[in-house]
Amino acid sequence: MSERTYEPMTKEDVTAAQNAWVKYVTEQDVENLLGLYDFGTPDAPLLFKPTLTDVIRIDRDGAKSYFIGGNPSYPNDHGFLANGWTQIEFESAAGPVLNAGGLGYTDMGQYTFVNGEGNATKADYTFSYHKLNGKVLISLQHSSVTWQPPVSE
């Protein structure tokens, strides 16, 4: 197996990758969306915990199933893209933050997904990015619906 050589990147590179992610989600373009992820190697796979599921994914088939559904290995996947998101806004807590060693960034915050009917879903996210062969890729994504405290009566 060949050595993977990570390249320096900037905050602007991360912002461009986030903008591409939003574009491909809102356009329901699963192939280009999957192209933003580094599915890695058996020793260092993608780590992907999607927003609306409890199943962590480590490969392309699992990620694709989450986005479009229809994979019998993931019977509870109904296709995240089928929600018809028309707008997504990232709200970073403090980043993106340069990782130790300087060859990647991590970002954490909340993003809001709005569908065609104007309904909003807020979720918490963590993404890690690195640059490989001139392309910024996601190597880790954890996303979950934002916790809401109970309403006092």
Secondary structure, DSSP 8 states (H G I E B T S, - for coil): -----EE---HHHHHHHHHHHHHHHHTT-HHHHHTTB--EETTEE-EEE-TT-S--B-SHHHHHHHHH---TTSTT---GGGG-EEEEEEEESS--EE-TTSSEEEEEEEEEEEETTS-EEEEEEEEEEEEETTEEEEEEEEEEE--------
